[in-house]
Amino acid sequence: MNMTHYMELLATNQPWNLILFMVVPIVLAETIAVTELYILYTRHYDGPVRMLNRMCSITVGIYFTGVFIYLFTTAVVPITAQQAWRGPADIIAVGFYLLGIVPLLGLALVDLNILGRGRSPHGKMAIHAGLVALFLVVGHIAMIFGMLDPAVLDARAVGGHSH
C-alpha cells in the first residue's frame, strides 16, 4: 500500500518521529482539552489546573511553531519543488497537519495575553475552547487523510481519463 507523506513521516525513524510529531503535540493538546473542561465547568480560572492548562498551551504553541517551520522548510517546500505530492489525500493530510499551527499558536497567544487582551477570564477561556475545538477538527482531518492510501483519491492512480 502507498503512504501519504504524513504517514511516512510518522513511520520513519521509529519511534522518534512518532514521538516528536504526534505524541508530544497530541498529549499537550489533550491535556489542554481535559483541563479546559474542568475549568469551564467549575469556573476556577486560577489554581493548579489552570496553571497546567496555561503551561501546556504556551508549550504546545511554541513547540508546534518549531515543528511547522521545520516541516515546511524540509518537507513541503522540497516536495512541492519536485512535484512529488502523492495526490489530494497527501496534500490534505500534510496541509491540515500544518494548519494545526493556527489553533496551537493561538492558544499560546491567548495565554501570553497577546490575543484576547482585555477580555474577562471567562471570555479568554471561550477563545481558548474554540481554539481547542479547531485543533481537534484539523488534527483529525489530517489523521484521517494521512492514513488513507493516497491512490484512493488520485484519479491518475486508478485509471482516470486522459485527453
PyMOL commands that set and color helices and strands:
alter all, ss='L'
color gray80, all
select helices_A, chain A and resi 5-11+16-42+48-81+88-99+101-111+121-147+150-153
alter helices_A, ss='H'
color red, helices_A
deselect
rebuild
show_as cartoon
